Amino acid sequence: MYPGVFAKSNPEKLALIMSDTGESMTYSEMHSYAERMANLLQSAGFKAGDHIALCLENRLEFLPICWGAHYAGVYYTAISSRLTAPEIEYILEDCGARAFITSPYKGPEASEISARIPAVTLRLSVGGAIEGFDALEDLLPEQSDLPAGPRIEGSDMLYSSGTTGRPKGVKVPLLGTPLEESDGVTNLLGGLFGASQESIYLSPAPLYHAAPLRFCRSIHKVGGTVVVMPRFSPEEMLESIEKYKATFLQVVPTMFVRLLKLEKQVRDQADVTSLQTVVHAAAPCPIPIKKEMITWWGPIIHEYYAGTEGNGFCYCNSQQWLDHEGTVGKAITGIPHIVDDDGNELPVGKIGAIFFESDTTFEYHNDPKKTDDARLANGWSTLGDVGRLDEDGYLYLTDRKAFMIISGGVNVYPQEAENLLTMHPRVLDVAVFGVPNDDLGEEVKAVVQLIDHASAGPDIERELLSYCQEQLAKVKCPKSIDFKEELPRHPTGKLYKRLLRDEYWGDRESRIV
C-alpha cells in the first residue's frame, strides 16, 4: 500500500494533522503534493538512487516531501534540525545530496553554508524565503500531479546521532520495488501493533529520527491518520491524546519519566482511554518506571529493540515484560548472539557484545572501517550494544560498549546507577559515566539534572550518593555527583553522553588510563 491507494478509495480522509495548529492534509492532498514533488525532482534530472536531503522542524510539509522523494525512487536524508551549520554541511557532502530542502527555521545555517555546497544544485525553501533558495510553494503548482516518471520505492538514508565521532549514514540497497508492495516495518506495525486504517497515530518526536519517520510512513501505508506534535512536552502529549482520540503512540523512556514527574492531579485528569497501543524503544526503561506506566495506562505498552541498520528486531508486550522484567524483548527478526571481545559466543546469562545473525545487509556510507568493525567474519553484525540473553531467549541491555567503565579492573555498566537515580523524587535526568582516576583508571561519575536546580549543592549530593549506596554495590555507585541545569539530550530522548564525558577527559589522547 501507499498513499495513492487511499487517495482514490478515501480521498477526504485526513492523512496528516499538526497537533498544535490543526493544520491538515487529506490523503488526496498529500498524494497530490507527493506526485508534484516527485515530478519536480525528476524534471530536475534526478533518477532512482540519486540523493536529496532535508533539514526541517516538525511541520506539515515534512512527510509529504519525504513521500515525494520516496515516489521518485531516490534516497532522502532527513537531517537533525538541531545541528549547526558545519554539521549540516558535513552530512550534505557525505551523503552526496544534489538537492537540499530547508525552512527559515534553519535559514541562518543554510545561508552560512550556501557558498560551500556547490554540488547541491537544487535548493528549496519551505514556509518562507531564504536567499539563494527557491520557494517550493511556487514550484510545485507548475508540476502535474500525475506521474511523469517511474514510481518505485525510494529509501531514507539516515545518520546516526553522532554520540561518538562523526555521524554516518546507514545505506540499504534500492531494489526497484513498486510503491504498492509492503515492507518489513509496515508488516510489523500491522501484525504486532494492530495498525490499520482506523489508527490515529500520535508522533511526539522529531520526524528526522528513524523510528518516527518510518512509523509515520507505515501508518500512511495502511491508511491511518498521523498527528504530529511540533515538539514533545508531557502536558501537550496528554492534551493531544485526548483531543485527537489517539489510538497509537510511540515514545522513548525519557518521555515516560517526564509524564510520571507531572503533578498527580494532572495525570489523574488526563483522558488516555482512546489509547490501544503504546510502543517504546531507543533505550532500556527503568523497571519501576515501566511498572508505573503499565499500572497507569494498562497492559497496552509494547517494547522493541532495533536500529536504523535493520539487522534484528526484538519485541515484548506488557505481559512478556512483566514475566521478564527489564528485557527489551525476544527476537522476531534476526538471531541474537552474545559474544566476547574475540568474537566467541558466550553462554546464556553472560554479558557481552550483542550481534545479530541476519540476511539483512547494510553499510555505513563512506566508512568501510566502521562497516567492517560492525561485523564478524561469519557475517553477524552489531549495533554496538552490550547485553545478555536469558534461558527463554529474551534480550537484556546493559550498556553501549563505548561507555562501559573499567574501575580497578572491574567492568561497571552505568545503566544500573542511572536507572536508580532516575527514580529519586528530586531527579529529573541523569547521566553516569567513567572519569579518570589515577589509582583505579576510571571512577564512576554522575551528572544530574534536578527538578529544582536551585537546590543543587553538597546536601543533595550526599543524599543521592547515600540513596545509591543503599541499593547498589559500592563499585557501581558514583564517587561524586555534579549538577547541570539541563543535560544534552536529543529530542528523541537519546543522551549525548559523549559531550558530558569529554568535559572530564579534557585533551587526553586516550580514554583508557
C-alpha positions as CSV (number, residue, x, y, z in Angstrom):
1,M,0.0,0.0,0.0
2,Y,0.9,3.7,-0.3
3,P,-1.0,7.0,0.0
4,G,-2.1,6.9,-3.6
5,V,-4.3,3.9,-2.9
6,F,-6.2,5.8,-0.2
7,A,-6.3,9.0,-2.3
8,K,-8.5,7.0,-4.6
9,S,-10.5,5.0,-2.1
10,N,-11.0,7.6,0.6
11,P,-9.7,10.9,-0.7
12,E,-11.1,13.2,2.0
13,K,-9.8,11.2,4.9
14,L,-7.2,13.1,7.0
15,A,-3.7,11.7,6.4
16,L,-1.9,14.3,8.5
17,I,-2.6,16.8,11.3
18,M,-0.4,19.2,13.2
19,S,-1.4,18.8,16.8
20,D,-0.9,22.5,17.8
21,T,-2.5,24.3,14.9
22,G,-4.8,21.7,13.5
23,E,-3.3,22.3,10.0
24,S,-4.0,19.1,8.0
25,M,-3.8,17.3,4.7
26,T,-6.3,14.8,3.3
27,Y,-5.0,11.7,1.5
28,S,-5.9,13.3,-1.8
29,E,-3.9,16.5,-0.9
30,M,-0.9,14.6,0.4
31,H,-0.7,12.3,-2.6
32,S,-1.0,15.2,-5.0
33,Y,1.8,17.0,-3.1
34,A,4.0,13.9,-3.3
35,E,3.4,13.4,-7.0
36,R,4.2,17.0,-7.7
37,M,7.4,16.7,-5.6
38,A,8.4,13.6,-7.4
39,N,7.9,15.2,-10.8
40,L,9.8,18.3,-9.7
41,L,12.8,16.1,-8.8
42,Q,12.6,14.0,-12.0
43,S,12.2,17.1,-14.1
44,A,15.4,18.4,-12.4
45,G,17.2,15.3,-13.6
46,F,17.0,13.1,-10.5
47,K,17.0,9.4,-11.2
48,A,16.4,6.4,-9.0
49,G,19.2,6.1,-6.5
50,D,20.1,9.8,-6.5
51,H,20.2,11.7,-3.2
52,I,18.4,14.6,-1.6
53,A,18.5,16.0,1.9
54,L,16.1,18.0,4.0
55,C,16.6,19.8,7.3
56,L,13.2,20.9,8.7
57,E,11.5,21.3,12.0
58,N,8.3,19.2,12.5
59,R,5.9,20.9,10.1
60,L,3.0,19.9,7.8
61,E,5.2,19.6,4.7
62,F,7.8,17.3,6.2
63,L,6.2,13.9,5.5
64,P,4.7,14.9,2.0
65,I,8.2,16.0,0.9
66,C,9.6,12.6,2.1
67,W,6.8,10.9,0.2
68,G,7.7,12.8,-2.9
69,A,11.3,11.6,-2.7
70,H,10.0,8.1,-2.0
71,Y,7.8,8.2,-5.1
72,A,10.8,9.3,-7.2
73,G,12.8,6.3,-6.0
74,V,15.6,8.4,-4.5
75,Y,17.5,8.3,-1.2
76,Y,16.4,11.0,1.2
77,T,18.4,12.1,4.3
78,A,16.4,13.9,7.0
79,I,19.0,16.0,8.9
80,S,18.5,16.9,12.5
81,S,17.2,20.4,12.8
82,R,19.3,20.8,16.0
83,L,22.6,20.6,14.1
84,T,25.0,23.5,13.5
85,A,25.9,24.8,10.0
86,P,29.2,22.8,9.8
87,E,27.4,19.6,10.9
88,I,24.7,20.1,8.2
89,E,27.4,20.9,5.7
90,Y,29.2,17.6,6.5
91,I,26.1,15.5,6.1
92,L,25.2,17.2,2.8
93,E,28.7,16.4,1.4
94,D,29.0,13.0,2.9
95,C,25.6,11.7,1.6
96,G,26.2,13.2,-1.9
97,A,23.0,15.2,-1.8
98,R,22.2,17.2,-5.0
99,A,19.1,18.8,-3.5
100,F,18.6,20.5,-0.2
101,I,15.3,21.5,1.3
102,T,15.0,23.6,4.4
103,S,13.0,26.3,6.1
104,P,13.5,29.8,7.6
105,Y,13.9,27.9,11.0
106,K,17.3,26.9,9.6
107,G,17.8,29.9,7.4
108,P,20.9,31.2,9.2
109,E,22.7,27.9,8.9
110,A,21.5,27.5,5.2
111,S,22.9,30.9,4.4
112,E,26.2,30.2,6.1
113,I,26.9,27.1,4.2
114,S,25.4,28.2,0.9
115,A,28.7,29.0,-0.8
116,R,30.4,25.9,0.4
117,I,27.9,23.3,-1.1
118,P,28.5,23.6,-4.8
119,A,27.3,20.0,-5.5
120,V,23.8,20.9,-4.2
121,T,22.2,22.3,-7.4
122,L,18.6,22.3,-6.3
123,R,17.9,24.4,-3.2
124,L,14.4,24.8,-1.9
125,S,12.8,26.6,1.0
126,V,9.5,25.8,2.7
127,G,7.4,28.2,4.6
128,G,9.3,31.4,3.8
129,A,12.1,32.9,1.8
130,I,15.8,32.1,2.2
131,E,18.3,33.9,0.0
132,G,19.6,31.7,-2.8
133,F,16.8,29.1,-2.3
134,D,13.7,28.7,-4.5
135,A,10.3,28.7,-2.8
136,L,8.9,25.1,-3.0
137,E,5.4,26.6,-2.8
138,D,6.0,28.4,-6.1
139,L,7.4,25.5,-7.9
140,L,5.0,22.7,-7.0
141,P,1.9,24.2,-8.7
142,E,3.9,24.2,-12.0
143,Q,4.1,20.4,-11.8
144,S,1.5,17.9,-12.7
145,D,0.0,15.7,-10.0
146,L,0.0,12.7,-12.4
147,P,3.2,10.6,-12.5
148,A,5.6,11.9,-15.2
149,G,8.2,9.2,-14.4
150,P,8.6,5.8,-12.9
151,R,7.2,5.3,-9.4
152,I,9.3,2.9,-7.3
153,E,10.2,2.7,-3.7
154,G,12.9,5.2,-2.6
155,S,14.5,4.9,0.8
156,D,15.6,7.0,3.7
157,M,19.3,7.1,4.4
158,L,19.5,8.4,8.0
159,Y,22.6,9.3,10.0
160,S,23.5,8.2,13.5
161,S,23.1,10.9,16.1
162,G,26.8,11.3,16.4
163,T,27.2,10.4,20.1
164,T,30.7,9.1,19.2
165,G,32.6,10.8,16.4
166,R,31.2,11.9,13.1
167,P,27.7,10.6,12.3
168,K,27.5,8.0,9.5
169,G,24.6,7.3,7.1
170,V,23.1,3.8,7.1
171,K,22.5,2.8,3.5
172,V,20.4,-0.1,2.3
173,P,20.2,-1.2,-1.4
174,L,17.4,0.0,-3.5
175,L,15.6,-2.9,-5.1
176,G,13.3,-1.1,-7.6
177,T,10.2,-2.3,-5.6
178,P,6.8,-0.9,-6.8
179,L,5.2,1.5,-4.4
180,E,2.2,-0.8,-3.8
181,E,4.3,-3.5,-2.1
182,S,4.5,-3.7,1.6
183,D,7.7,-3.7,3.7
184,G,9.0,-5.1,7.0
185,V,8.2,-2.1,9.2
186,T,4.6,-1.9,7.9
187,N,4.1,-5.6,8.4
188,L,5.4,-5.3,11.9
189,L,3.1,-2.4,12.7
190,G,0.1,-4.3,11.3
191,G,1.0,-7.7,12.7
192,L,2.3,-6.7,16.2
193,F,0.7,-3.4,17.0
194,G,-2.6,-3.7,15.1
195,A,-2.0,-0.6,12.9
196,S,-4.9,-0.1,10.4
197,Q,-7.0,2.4,8.5
198,E,-8.6,3.1,11.9
199,S,-5.3,4.1,13.6
200,I,-4.8,7.6,14.9
201,Y,-1.0,7.7,15.4
202,L,0.4,10.5,17.6
203,S,4.1,11.3,16.9
204,P,5.7,13.4,19.6
205,A,9.3,13.0,18.4
206,P,11.3,14.8,15.7
207,L,10.4,13.3,12.3
208,Y,14.1,13.3,11.1
209,H,14.7,10.4,13.5
210,A,14.4,6.8,12.1
211,A,11.6,5.4,14.2
212,P,9.1,8.3,14.0
213,L,9.8,8.7,10.3
214,R,9.3,5.1,9.5
215,F,6.3,4.6,11.8
216,C,4.6,7.6,10.2
217,R,5.4,6.3,6.7
218,S,3.9,2.9,7.7
219,I,0.7,4.4,9.1
220,H,0.3,6.1,5.8
221,K,0.9,2.8,4.0
222,V,-2.1,1.3,5.9
223,G,-4.3,4.3,5.6
224,G,-4.3,5.7,9.1
225,T,-4.1,9.3,10.4
226,V,-0.8,10.7,11.6
227,V,-0.9,13.5,14.2
228,V,2.4,15.3,14.6
229,M,3.4,17.3,17.6
230,P,5.8,20.1,16.9
231,R,7.9,19.1,19.9
232,F,7.4,17.0,23.0
233,S,6.0,18.2,26.2
234,P,4.3,15.8,28.7
235,E,1.3,18.1,29.2
236,E,0.8,18.7,25.5
237,M,1.1,15.0,24.8
238,L,-1.7,14.2,27.2
239,E,-3.8,17.0,25.7
240,S,-3.2,15.7,22.2
241,I,-4.1,12.2,23.1
242,E,-7.5,13.4,24.5
243,K,-8.1,16.0,21.7
244,Y,-7.4,13.7,18.8
245,K,-8.5,10.4,20.4
246,A,-5.1,8.9,19.6
247,T,-5.1,5.2,19.5
248,F,-1.4,4.6,18.8
249,L,1.6,6.3,20.4
250,Q,5.4,5.8,20.2
251,V,7.6,7.2,22.9
252,V,11.1,6.8,24.4
253,P,11.6,6.0,28.1
254,T,12.6,9.6,28.9
255,M,9.0,10.6,27.9
256,F,7.6,8.2,30.4
257,V,9.8,9.7,33.1
258,R,8.6,13.2,32.2
259,L,5.0,12.1,32.3
260,L,5.4,10.5,35.7
261,K,7.0,13.7,37.1
262,L,3.8,15.6,36.4
263,E,1.6,16.6,39.3
264,K,-0.6,13.7,40.3
265,Q,-3.7,15.8,39.7
266,V,-2.7,16.5,36.1
267,R,-2.1,12.8,35.5
268,D,-5.4,11.8,37.1
269,Q,-7.4,14.2,35.0
270,A,-5.8,13.1,31.7
271,D,-8.1,11.0,29.5
272,V,-6.0,8.4,27.8
273,T,-8.8,5.8,27.3
274,S,-8.5,6.1,23.5
275,L,-5.0,4.6,23.5
276,Q,-4.9,1.0,22.3
277,T,-1.1,0.6,21.6
278,V,1.9,2.4,23.2
279,V,5.3,1.5,21.8
280,H,8.6,2.5,23.3
281,A,12.2,1.9,22.3
282,A,15.6,3.7,21.9
283,A,16.9,2.8,25.4
284,P,16.0,0.4,28.2
285,C,13.3,1.6,30.5
286,P,13.9,1.6,34.3
287,I,11.9,-1.2,35.8
288,P,9.9,0.9,38.3
289,I,9.1,3.4,35.6
290,K,7.8,0.7,33.2
291,K,5.7,-0.8,36.1
292,E,4.2,2.6,36.9
293,M,3.2,3.2,33.3
294,I,1.6,-0.2,32.9
295,T,-0.4,0.5,36.1
296,W,-1.5,3.9,34.8
297,W,-2.2,3.1,31.1
298,G,-2.8,-0.7,31.4
299,P,-1.2,-3.6,29.6
300,I,-1.1,-1.8,26.2
301,I,2.6,-1.0,26.4
302,H,4.9,-2.7,23.9
303,E,8.7,-2.5,23.7
304,Y,11.2,-3.2,20.9
305,Y,14.9,-3.1,20.3
306,A,16.2,-2.4,16.8
307,G,18.4,0.0,15.0
308,T,18.5,2.0,11.8
309,E,20.6,-0.8,10.4
310,G,17.7,-3.2,10.4
311,N,19.7,-6.3,11.3
312,G,17.4,-7.5,14.0
313,F,14.2,-6.8,15.9
314,C,13.4,-7.9,19.4
315,Y,9.9,-7.4,20.9
316,C,7.8,-7.9,24.0
317,N,4.3,-6.9,25.1
318,S,3.4,-5.9,28.6
319,Q,2.8,-9.4,30.0
320,Q,6.0,-10.7,28.5
321,W,7.9,-7.8,30.0
322,L,6.3,-8.4,33.4
323,D,7.4,-12.1,33.2
324,H,10.9,-11.0,32.2
325,E,11.4,-7.7,34.0
326,G,13.9,-5.4,32.3
327,T,14.0,-7.2,28.9
328,V,13.9,-5.3,25.6
329,G,12.2,-8.3,24.0
330,K,12.7,-11.6,22.2
331,A,13.9,-11.7,18.6
332,I,11.3,-11.6,15.8
333,T,13.8,-11.0,13.0
334,G,17.4,-11.9,13.2
335,I,19.0,-14.3,15.7
336,P,20.8,-12.6,18.6
337,H,24.1,-13.8,19.9
338,I,26.3,-12.6,22.8
339,V,30.0,-12.7,22.1
340,D,33.2,-11.8,23.9
341,D,35.9,-9.5,22.6
342,D,37.4,-12.3,20.4
343,G,34.1,-13.0,18.7
344,N,33.4,-16.2,20.6
345,E,29.8,-16.9,21.5
346,L,29.1,-16.7,25.3
347,P,26.7,-18.9,27.2
348,V,23.2,-17.9,28.4
349,G,23.3,-15.3,31.2
350,K,26.8,-14.0,30.3
351,I,27.3,-10.3,29.4
352,G,29.0,-9.4,26.1
353,A,28.5,-7.6,22.8
354,I,25.2,-8.2,21.1
355,F,25.4,-9.4,17.5
356,F,22.6,-10.5,15.1
357,E,22.7,-13.3,12.6
358,S,20.6,-11.9,9.7
359,D,20.2,-11.8,6.0
360,T,19.9,-8.0,6.1
361,T,22.8,-6.1,4.5
362,F,23.8,-2.5,5.3
363,E,26.8,-0.3,5.1
364,Y,27.9,2.9,6.8
365,H,28.1,5.3,3.9
366,N,31.7,6.3,3.2
367,D,33.1,4.5,6.2
368,P,34.2,0.9,5.2
369,K,36.1,0.6,8.5
370,K,33.0,1.2,10.6
371,T,31.1,-1.2,8.4
372,D,33.8,-3.9,8.9
373,D,34.0,-3.2,12.6
374,A,30.3,-3.9,12.9
375,R,30.6,-7.4,11.5
376,L,32.3,-10.6,12.5
377,A,33.9,-12.9,10.0
378,N,30.8,-15.1,10.0
379,G,28.6,-12.2,8.9
380,W,26.9,-11.4,12.2
381,S,26.5,-7.7,12.8
382,T,26.2,-5.4,15.8
383,L,24.7,-2.1,16.8
384,G,27.5,-1.7,19.4
385,D,25.4,-2.6,22.4
386,V,26.2,-4.8,25.4
387,G,23.8,-7.2,27.0
388,R,22.8,-10.8,27.8
389,L,20.2,-13.4,26.9
390,D,18.2,-15.4,29.4
391,E,17.2,-19.1,29.1
392,D,14.0,-18.1,27.3
393,G,15.8,-16.1,24.6
394,Y,14.8,-12.7,26.0
395,L,17.5,-10.0,25.5
396,Y,18.6,-7.5,28.2
397,L,20.7,-4.5,27.5
398,T,23.4,-3.4,29.9
399,D,25.0,-0.5,28.0
400,R,26.6,0.9,25.0
401,K,30.0,-0.8,24.9
402,A,31.7,2.6,24.5
403,F,30.5,3.7,27.9
404,M,31.5,0.7,29.9
405,I,33.5,1.8,32.9
406,I,36.6,-0.2,33.9
407,S,37.4,0.7,37.5
408,G,40.2,-1.1,39.3
409,G,39.8,-3.9,36.7
410,V,36.1,-4.3,37.3
411,N,33.6,-3.7,34.5
412,V,30.8,-1.3,35.5
413,Y,27.8,-0.8,33.4
414,P,26.4,2.7,34.1
415,Q,22.8,1.9,33.4
416,E,22.1,0.4,36.8
417,A,23.1,3.6,38.6
418,E,21.2,5.7,36.0
419,N,18.0,3.7,36.4
420,L,18.2,4.0,40.2
421,L,19.0,7.8,40.3
422,T,16.2,8.4,37.8
423,M,13.7,7.1,40.4
424,H,14.7,9.7,43.1
425,P,11.9,12.2,43.5
426,R,14.2,15.2,43.2
427,V,15.9,14.0,40.0
428,L,14.7,14.9,36.5
429,D,17.5,13.5,34.4
430,V,20.9,11.7,35.0
431,A,24.0,10.5,33.2
432,V,26.6,8.1,34.6
433,F,29.9,7.5,33.0
434,G,33.6,7.0,33.8
435,V,36.1,9.7,34.5
436,P,39.9,9.5,35.0
437,N,41.2,8.2,38.3
438,D,45.0,7.9,38.8
439,D,44.6,4.9,41.1
440,L,41.7,2.9,39.6
441,G,42.0,4.0,36.0
442,E,38.4,5.2,36.0
443,E,35.9,6.1,38.6
444,V,32.1,6.4,38.4
445,K,30.7,9.9,37.9
446,A,27.1,11.1,37.8
447,V,25.8,14.3,36.3
448,V,22.3,15.1,37.5
449,Q,19.6,17.5,36.4
450,L,17.4,18.2,39.4
451,I,13.7,19.2,39.2
452,D,14.8,22.3,41.2
453,H,18.3,23.3,40.1
454,A,18.4,25.9,42.8
455,S,18.7,23.1,45.4
456,A,21.9,21.8,43.9
457,G,24.8,21.5,46.4
458,P,26.6,19.3,48.9
459,D,23.5,18.3,50.8
460,I,21.6,16.9,47.8
461,E,24.8,15.3,46.6
462,R,25.2,13.4,49.9
463,E,21.6,12.4,49.8
464,L,21.8,11.0,46.3
465,L,25.1,9.2,47.0
466,S,23.6,7.6,50.1
467,Y,20.5,6.7,48.1
468,C,22.7,4.8,45.6
469,Q,24.8,3.1,48.1
470,E,21.8,1.8,49.9
471,Q,20.7,-0.2,46.8
472,L,23.8,-0.9,44.7
473,A,27.2,-2.4,45.3
474,K,29.6,0.4,46.1
475,V,31.7,-0.2,42.9
476,K,28.6,0.6,40.8
477,C,27.8,3.8,42.6
478,P,29.1,7.3,41.7
479,K,32.0,8.6,43.7
480,S,30.8,12.1,43.2
481,I,27.9,14.0,41.6
482,D,27.9,17.2,39.6
483,F,24.7,19.2,38.7
484,K,23.6,20.8,35.5
485,E,20.5,22.9,34.7
486,E,19.9,20.6,31.7
487,L,21.5,17.5,30.2
488,P,22.3,17.5,26.5
489,R,19.6,15.2,25.1
490,H,18.5,14.7,21.5
491,P,14.7,15.5,21.1
492,T,14.2,11.7,20.6
493,G,15.4,11.2,24.2
494,K,18.9,10.0,23.3
495,L,21.5,11.3,25.7
496,Y,24.7,12.9,24.3
497,K,26.8,11.3,27.0
498,R,30.0,11.7,25.0
499,L,29.7,15.5,25.3
500,L,29.5,15.2,29.1
501,R,32.2,12.6,29.4
502,D,34.6,14.7,27.2
503,E,34.4,17.6,29.7
504,Y,36.1,15.4,32.3
505,W,38.7,13.7,30.0
506,G,40.0,17.0,28.6
507,D,42.5,16.8,25.8
508,R,43.9,13.4,26.6
509,E,44.7,11.4,23.5
510,S,43.3,8.2,25.0
511,R,40.2,7.5,27.0
512,I,42.0,4.5,28.6
513,V,44.1,5.0,31.7
